[in-house]
Amino acid sequence: MLVPSRLSHKKMNELNPNYSTTRLVTREVPIIEEPPNAAFKTVLFLPEGEGRQGEGGLRTQGYFKRSLPEKPLITVITVVFNGAQHLEETILSVIGQTYDNVEYIIIDGGSTDGTLDIIRQYEHAVDYWVSEKDEGIYDAMNKGIMLSLGKSIGIINSDDWYELSTLNEIARSGEIYRNIFYGDMNIYKSGKHYYTQVFPGTFKNINKGMILSHPTIFIGRHIYKKYGYFDKTYKIAADWDLILRFYKAGCSFTYIKIILSNFRIGGISGMIDLKSSLEKSAIRRKNNTYLLFDRYLLIDRLRILFFGRYAHVISLVKRKTLFNIANKKK
């Protein structure tokens, strides 16, 4: 909970009308009151971590965000590591939103490819950014969630981008702090539209795999507070573990039947290898969904058997590269 929670536009400032993240800011530092038994603590700034290369954004200049009764604050998080090739497009899709009350957080894992130059170029429209080593992509996402002040939180990775009306659609869809919203997503391959990923219409297969498009998902901040964030022991399938956990806890899911985001094929969660299969099997066991005649279980076991038995025929260099990407080693 953030107090004071009811501020009018009179106490908000507009730094720049051209960006969704600079139309409503305040000089008043938020006072954070944690709910009882919160799964984690919200922070305004991260304590310095290993190999920190920089920190900046509006917060470091004394500007903060608040939810307004008619315009709830929505937080967007981008995690990146050596993502200079597409990061600018991701950033522009967030700061170019038609919605007015947007908080933007970028967590960089210690990039060496020019990513920091791009972040600094746009830090006047970013609420907070930090560059330092982390324990992988989900550790970076958890850092972003800890920093978030919004009623609802979306995560868009540095290869992907939103439609410019996405946050407006989320804001107008109901009580955003109570729900998990999700929608459809365009898939791109080699720069061309490949297909559109549409929600299958039922959750009956949620126990078998990730059926929602993660870049379209917006989760109420209080849901993270109550049930926790990503389990960073998983390096590839933690998003499915998170959604499955929230689903089993009885959280409310709302489908928005439009395209909310765009995804480039090539992320680590799209890889199929021994590590991915082992993680998915572990998640099924943890959630008591490891069924004897489940075809997904059979496929997992065949993958494990294949990669375990024939790993010697796979190039050691290729395997090392694959696992380094999966663990996002710096």
LOFIPA-149417 format. One record per residue: residue in three letters; x, y, z of N, C-alpha, C in turn. Coordinates in steps of 0.001 Angstrom, whole numbers, plus 500000, padded with zeros to 6 digits. Atoms other than C-alpha are relative to their C-alpha. Example, Ala and Ser with C-alpha at 12.3 -4.5 7.8 and 13.67 -1.06 7.14 Angstrom:
BEGIN
ALA500890498810500000512300495500507800500900501200500000 SER499180498810499940513670498940507140499230501090500730 
//
This chain:
BEGIN
MET500849498799500000500000500000500000500878501242500000 LEU499263498749500068501233503461499137499146501115500581 VAL500753498882499428500201506485501149500788501286499837 PRO501445499897500188498882509051500571499549499383498687 SER500451500742501164496819507014498090499041500773499116 ARG500976499242500785494413509687496879500542501394499704 LEU499483498709500435496182512467495049499234500455498770 SER500677499462501174494544514734492526501046500427498988 HIS499100499503501034496006515994489287500726501274500442 LYS499396498748499572496748519255491132501375499793500628 LYS498718500287499364499637517565492955500957499274499066 MET499153500675500981501047516029489800500568501021499023 ASN499340499126500963503455517618487336500137499297498657 GLU499742500529501338503923517178483606501383500463499563 LEU498647499665500448507560517023482555500066500131498489 ASN499981500008501462506982516227478903498748499276499507 PRO501247500628500446503622515554477212500198498932498938 ASN499758500927501110505263513449474509500165498549500440 TYR499739501360499536505890510417476718498977499582501050 SER500977500520499037503489508228478666500541500041501427 THR499357500088498690505981508162481543500330501357500617 THR499626498669499485506423511934481956498820500973500048 ARG501185499124499969502852513263481916499465500195501407 LEU500507499915498632502060512571485579501100499559500962 VAL498957500292499012504899512793488106499794500902501208 THR500102499204498783505210514124491635501355500044500693 ARG498784499877499204508003515357493884499832499345501376 GLU500243500598498700506391513679496885500500498556500018 VAL499444501356499887508369510604497930498938499082500602 PRO501035500890499469505960507686498415500437499337501300 ILE499780500754498768505673506145501866499385498622499797 ILE500449501352500313505426502397501467499638499263501276 GLU500458500813498878503353500419503969499709498602499473 GLU500153501370500478503633496680503489498776499331500631 PRO501095500771499415500567494447503927500562498914500918 PRO499529501079499117500792491808506673500429498771499188 ASN499497501232500632502808488752505631500303500179498514 ALA499615499779501393503930490336502357501139499065499614 ALA498996500966500452506010487913500297501362500636499790 PHE498749499285500196508664490587499682499767501467500307 LYS500090498582499707509417494230500430500183500830498735 THR499847499054501098508953497053497938501099501003500351 VAL498922499029499787511961499354497534499953501044498886 LEU499933498945501012512463502641495709501301499931499206 PHE498697500142500651516116501911494890500603498665500434 LEU499349501260499663518101498695494757501318500252500722 PRO498662499920499426521057498231497082501017499577498944 GLU499020500269501054524237498091495029500378498530499962 GLY499667501396500194524853494653493593501355499833499341 GLU498694500318500565527858492926492068500175500627498612 GLY499647499480501313529508494710489173499084501085499485 ARG500925498953500462527156497687489084500706500946499033 GLN499464499115501028527733499737485933499294501350499962 GLY500713498734500015525168502433486533498602499876500550 GLU501347499895499460521830503564487908499480501384499638 GLY500513498689500357519515506362486859498499499998499806 GLY501424499870500248516095507541485787499355501080500840 LEU500736498925499356513412509875487094500061499930501520 ARG499955500125498539513492508490490625501294500579500571 THR498719499487499503517160509358491001500058501521499910 GLN500087498541500110516186512933490061498903500575500899 GLY501005499536499050513466513104492725498585500026499474 TYR501356500069500552510416512336490534499440498603500227 PHE500623501278499683507966509598491514498604499938499380 LYS501324500218500582504611508170490457499005499599501082 ARG501099500382499120501228507651492135498839499511499141 SER501288500323500604497977505987491267499015501117500312 LEU501087499039499818495102508424490795498675499250499918 PRO501282500712500026491463507460491351499508499695498590 GLU500476500207501372490671507905487660501074499465499064 LYS498901500498500838494095506826486349500957499185500857 PRO499103500837499207495669503893488189501376499883499331 LEU498637500134500506499429503605487835500233498572499507 ILE499618501301500557500612500762485593501517499981499841 THR498547500149500101504214499560485867500351499033498880 VAL499448500886501022506124498074482946501475499758500332 ILE498619500396499721509391496186483481500604499407498742 THR499218500628501073511986495410480819501297499477500598 VAL498710500558499603514849493047481599500808499761498728 VAL499171500055501202517780493012479210501419499589500364 PHE498574500297499904521252491588478755500552499925498583 ASN499448499912501358523222492538475643498889499972498954 GLY501146499959500907519990493443473877499926501265499175 ALA499976498708500698521087496565472007499298499956498645 GLN500551500089501348519773495272468682498534500440499929 HIS501436499714500057516075495624469568499484500834501168 LEU500471499343498779515942497455472917499291501319499733 GLU500609498693500256515123500869471458498539499853499589 GLU501390500211500422511974499529469800499120499646501192 THR500741500345498786510900498037473126499714501239500825 ILE500155498784499200511492501301474981498957500933499383 LEU500932499089500671509598503362472384498563499506500102 SER501358500536499894506622501009472622499400500229501375 VAL500493499723498642506388501756476355499795501493500208 ILE500118498551499751507072505487476522499096500675498970 GLY500925499469501004504885505970473442498558499592500213 GLN501369500427499722501768504510475059499036501190500057 THR501015498950499948498568506507474752499495500223501423 TYR500399499866498590497876505910478460500946500962500714 ASP499236498907499408499048508709480746500820499636501240 ASN499362500242498701500076507125484065500794498695499961 VAL499160501175500249502939504743483304501317500145500749 GLU498695500086499346505948503735485372500839498973499240 TYR499157500883500813508866502195483477501307499715500714 ILE498795500456499304511673500167485049500781499080499061 ILE499134500834500833514627498661483161501086499392500879 ILE498983500723499246516852496006484737500960499356499002 ASP498972500525500908520077495306482843500962499109500785 GLY499159500970499313522272492343483694501494500219499872 GLY498578499723500146525586494064483052500460499881498564 SER499732500133501441525563494423479262501328500637499602 THR498729499494500526528697495053477233499902500371498521 ASP500172499849501449527210495656473765499407501328499567 GLY500632498735500374525924499228473827498614500168500561 THR501325499911499383522726498487475734499900501208500921 LEU500041498881499049523627501059478398499919501341499291 ASP500089498744500756524074503777475769498554500281499607 ILE501399499831500382520491503188474621499161500368501220 ILE500754499696498781519137503187478171500227501446500413 ARG499689498620499595520925506450478981499389501016499037 GLN500600499106500990519585507977475771498547500306500347 TYR501423499842499684516045507484477085499725500103501499 GLU500234500024498563516558507764480841499141501164500482 HIS500912498906499638514642511071480860498549499545499998 ALA501358500517500054511551508923480217499882498639500694 VAL499988501260499255512479505923482402499989500332501486 ASP500092499697498574511529505896486080501235499538500759 TYR498818500504499300514404503741487235500663498939499135 TRP499238501044500676517143501712485604501256499697500794 VAL498776500414499330520072499768486954500683498957499117 SER499217500988500737522855497737485364500990499348500955 GLU499108500760499130524563495022487415499763498514499754 LYS500149501437500178525087491283487463498810499486500797 ASP501105500628499285522185489068488458500107498497499839 GLU499983501458500021521314485393488767499173499428498853 GLY500785500475501130519396485155485504498792500877499749 ILE501087499149500458516375486560483754498895500156501044 TYR501091499901499028513878485744486511500429500736501263 ASP499479499168498913516096487248489201499863501472499626 ALA500143498622500476516117490423487088498536500435500041 MET501433499668499927512307490315486802499574500245501433 ASN500347499814498588512029489930490574500476501351500517 LYS499511498676499607514173493033491041499032501080499526 GLY500947499026500534511796494955488794498694500025500771 ILE501246500083499238508748493721490708500168500648501373 MET499727499384498697510341494770494013499976501520499918 LEU499930498555500184510754498284492591498669500620499572 SER501235499514500618507224498561491191499046500620501004 LEU501004499317499191504667500985492599498613499926499372 GLY501264500000500722501896500377490039498976499041500568 LYS501082500897499620498534498768490680500083498687499227 SER499842501176500849499254496374487826501386500035499375 ILE498619500088500465502601495128486506500063499126498748 GLY499750500768501212503522494042482986501499499880499762 ILE498585500224500299506849492609481801500151499800498499 ILE499737500104501436508058493152478235501508499925499809 ASN498560500200500153511486491800477303500568500802498840 SER499323499080500920514037493581475155499940499567498541 ASP500219500420501388513201491551472019498596500319499521 ASP501428499902500291509495492363472177499488501434500150 TRP500548498652499889507185495375472044498477499945500103 TYR501441499883499826503664496502472943499360500707498808 GLU500825499115500803500906497843470773499848501307500788 LEU499988498716499297500649501561471589498758500247500857 SER501225499844499197497129501190473035499885498944501092 THR500087501130499072497960498187475232499639500419501422 LEU500254499626498613498032499982478585498633500652500175 ASN501376499489499953494816501830477790499010498852500121 GLU500893501161499954493162498464477220500023499361501382 ILE499905500576498659494454497179480557499273500887501001 ALA500577499069499025493377500311482463498478500016499953 ARG501462499908500139489835500202481097499303498645500188 SER500561501353499941489346496486481751499491499589501373 GLY500553500335498690488276496660485381500959500290501121 GLU499175499793498807489877496477488800501359499341499784 ILE498742500589500450493437496010487635500827499446501151 TYR499222500511498878494814495414491118499497498633500461 ARG500583501275499580492512492384491599500220498884498994 ASN500026500985501077493019490625488278501352499761499359 ILE498904500292500919495526488990486004499410500100498600 PHE500496499796501359494933490245482462500979499400498994 TYR499159500563501055496226488625479289499239500112498688 GLY500640499866501306495569488757475555500744499246498935 ASP499395500669501146496750487771472099501315500676499625 MET498654499516500290500203488235470627500422499611498583 ASN499410500284501303501801488521467199501385499382500181 ILE498691500648499983504788486237466601500738500379498717 TYR499182499621501149507596487443464321501218499080499894 LYS498838500833500285510297485334462706500759500604498839 SER499149499392501030513186486817460723499413501317499499 GLY500527498683500335511474490210460794498631499998499355 LYS501299500086500657508207488944459292498968499371500935 HIS501071500575499193504853488180460877499865498518499686 TYR500014501454500148504802484435461470498598499445500243 TYR501388500337499707501416483898463138499553500796501222 THR500535499340498816499157485273465883499628498952501028 GLN500265500945498923499080483412469171498766500453500755 VAL501293499677499410495517483362470480499736499066501176 PHE500332500825498836494329482141473871499089498854499578 PRO500781501156500450492932478611473461498566499963500497 GLY501393499930499575489731479526475323499678499221501255 THR500225500775498787490131477225478316501311499820500743 PHE498819500228499164492520476644481196500240498512500266 LYS499913501428499668492164472867481071501408499432499804 ASN498635500493500228495756472475479819501063500783500759 ILE499024499197499259497372474905482273500959499114500790 ASN499126500912499270498767471890484185501051499350499111 LYS499094500666500929500588470745481057501025500933499390 GLY499046499063500572502349473912479980499475501421500039 MET500349498582499986502319477688479636499074500307498825 ILE500977499772501070499154478478477680499752501488499764 LEU500161498559500168499238482266478160501255500585499363 SER498871499307500618501460484641476202500588500966501024 HIS499444499240498884503776486030478874500138501501499712 PRO499887498550500240504450489409477145498670500756499991 THR501308499332499950500693490112477246499445500068501417 ILE500570500164498658500232489395480961500261501227500873 PHE499905498945499001499546492115483539499416499460501298 ILE500377500617498734499379491026487168499879501074501077 GLY500187499063498901497978493001490095501152499915500999 ARG498856499977499087500767494094492406499695499271501308 HIS500345500647498732498875492826495453500036498483499872 ILE499915501444500209498834489331493884501439499528500205 TYR498591500311499745502633489290493771500292500073501500 LYS499739499810498575502658490597497350499488498823500828 LYS500626501075499232500395487802498539500612498640499710 TYR499586501353500379501709484828496589501455499893499558 GLY498593500050500357505283485799495759500255500216498521 TYR499640499766501398507175486406492550500653498761499401 PHE499463501139500734509250484194490212500948499172500866 ASP499071500916499349511039481143491579501255499934499144 LYS498801499871500831514544481884490327500848498746499964 THR499293501276500171515673478293490805499738499423498613 TYR500266500370501390514040477773487410500617501057499092 LYS499326499067500897516021479334484565499237500213498692 ILE500699499928501283513607478747481662498481500018500177 ALA501444500207499897510113477781482881499368500663501216 ALA500547499369498796509593480062485906498715500769499726 ASP501237499279500305506862482018484086498800499061500096 TRP501084500980499892504734478873483782499764499629501463 ASP500124500321498580505442477975487413499221501094500733 LEU500674498882499358504276481454488470498505500009499688 ILE501409499951500398501041481413486471499243498800500547 LEU500646501193499455500264477857487549499743500173501499 ARG500160499752498566500802478855491185498840500952500266 PHE501082499035499815498479481868490859498646499378499647 TYR501251500651500412495858479783489066499495499057501087 LYS500387500952498955495867477095491752499592500712501287 ALA500375499224498819495572479818494403498627500660499843 GLY501323499444500226492271480935492833499981501439499524 CYS499964498624500510493416484251491333499071500147498802 SER500930499714501091491070485904488849500768500347498724 PHE499379499759501293492129485813485171498963500594499051 THR500895499339500944490599488108482544500661500063498623 TYR499486500031501372491100487606478801499531501233499233 ILE500310498865500865491270490692476575500235499532498562 LYS499922500644501313490534489468473073500500500955498925 ILE499345499176501013492903491756471170501500499729500079 ILE498545500128499989496590491828470269500583501066500917 LEU499397499084499040498490493378473167501497500173499797 SER498547499922500108502111492612472315500497499251498775 ASN499339500617501153504571491411469680501278499331500482 PHE498932500853499476507167488694470171500909499520498871 ARG499029500543500953510347487786468312500434498608500436 ILE499553501347499686511158484092468170501496500027500297 GLY498576500066499682514464483345469857500308500133501471 GLY499747499871498572513990483803473624500366498672500632 ILE499558501238499373515388481283476086498835499100500361 SER501125500836499624511911480114477120499491499196498814 GLY500414500741501168511376478936473549500905498832499681 MET499065501078500269514346476547473673499457498674500521 ILE500346501337499534513784472807473971501309499260500190 ASP498766500720499725516685471104475677499823499242501294 LEU500062500800498794517496468893478606499568500829501190 LYS500302499166498833517328471732481119498535500407500024 SER501404499610500075513920472910479910499092498841500375 SER500825501168499714512469469404480047500057499629501475 LEU499858500310498580513849468797483519499222500993500856 GLU500729498994499229512395472068484799498495499766499925 LYS501436500220500159508955471356483366499548498763500770 SER500330501208499246508996467880484884499971500297501491 ALA499955499649498576509967469317488275498779500810500404 ILE501184499175499704507130471867488101498755499126500061 ARG501155500901499965504626469128487283499976499190501289 ARG499944500768498755505818467045490234499600500879501190 LYS500290499093498888505636470055492566498514500295500109 ASN501416499643500015502055470785491505499079498790499861 ASN500792501236500055500894467146491525499264499834498680 THR500614500155501327500197467195487787500825499057499137 TYR499116500921500719502688464481486849499236498697499768 LEU500911501114500221500138462043485418500659498872499211 LEU499357501173500594501050458499484371499844499951498487 PHE500245500106501434499461458685480916499932501367499318 ASP499953498653500587500005462387480282500977500003498834 ARG499118500022501164501402462697476744501117501028500130 TYR498961499004499792503279465813477811501114499429500867 LEU499008500667499164505011463763480511500844499059499147 LEU499272500920500864505925461150477899500990500744499120 ILE499104499200500837507390463828475625501185500498500813 ASP498910499539499139509394465259478514500999498884500256 ARG499105501110499689510774461838479382500821499595498780 LEU499257500325501223511724461156475768501098501017499740 ARG498975498975500180513547464495475583501163499774500955 ILE498955500247499009515408463718478792500828498787499605 LEU499299501206500420516247460245477544500915500278498821 PHE499212499731501201517431461533474172501233500824500320 PHE498870499127499730519570464378475432500974499365500980 GLY499110500638499048520891462303478315500856498927499360 ARG499282501115500608521879459367476104500907500439498873 TYR499244499628501188523141461247473066500696501348500128 ALA499339498714499796524686464316474624501403500019499408 HIS498630500044500513528100463111473435500084500346498529 VAL499949499679501421527107463703469821499724501480499750 ILE500256498568500129526214467331470492501282500751500296 SER498781499222499811529023469821470160500079500572501403 LEU499819499477498656530434470734473554499878501525500002 VAL500095498550500089530701474335472422498550500433499925 LYS501405499656500143527056474403471395499256499802501309 ARG500664500266498734525944472831474676500344501074501034 LYS499586498987499039527984475298476712499312501327499706 THR500673498763500391526542478206474740498531499970500396 LEU501416500151499686522999476889475211499744500190501488 PHE500203499907498561523351476528478948500381501373500535 ASN499640498648499577525096479888479297498861500960499730 ILE501132499151500310522167481546477555498867499744500973 ALA501093500354499104519665479668479683500224500560501401 ASN499686499490498668521421480752482878500367501463499991 LYS499615498604500172522299484197481487501246500338500806 LYS498747499746499297525834483979482796500680501203499415 LYS499344498780500455527743487192482601501479499746499815 
//
